[in-house]
């Protein structure tokens, strides 16, 4: 009898949450606003009309954080992929920069020690940076921070990383959480990207 009570208590602690994903936004349509929308976001690249998720994150001001990601690409703080390999970046994410730089990773940041290297190779990297920026696309789901704590938001991030698949993302950390059952609604591309990993 005591075992059943413990089990019921554990089940009651699991929260249902619905993430309502916004439409995919390209950088050309990105405008800054001062609304502090908190929640989880996914950014990646739209190449040949296909959205490729790259990174899952959380923020208390999502739009501000998205701007910081874009700035980090432009300023050499993120890995740069050859424009012809961006759509299949996950095939190269665990590899080093190839000597001929004709595919895969063409630059890995070593901030701030390697920043001079980034500047010295700016002309060679620029078209690939431009391609990453031009194809940058994101979607997000607002989470009510009055009902969800900071730690719980981190748990939601972990679940989303796991659902898309860490192998499909550039995220270097993930984890497991059984605190939530997450339902995904909204943007069809986003919900399909997540559902595809659960089949």
Buried (B, 14 or more C-beta within 10 A) or exposed (E): EEEEEEEEEEEEEEBEBEBBBBEBBEBEEBEEEEEEBBBBBBBBBBBEEEBBBBBBBBBBBBBBBBBEBBEEBBEBBBBBBBBEBBBBBBEBBEEEBBEEBEBBBBBEBEEEEBBEBBEEBEEEBEEBBEBBBEBBBBBBBBBEBEEBEEEBBBBBBBBBBBBBBBEBBBBEEBEEBEBBEBEBEBBEBBBEBBEEEEE
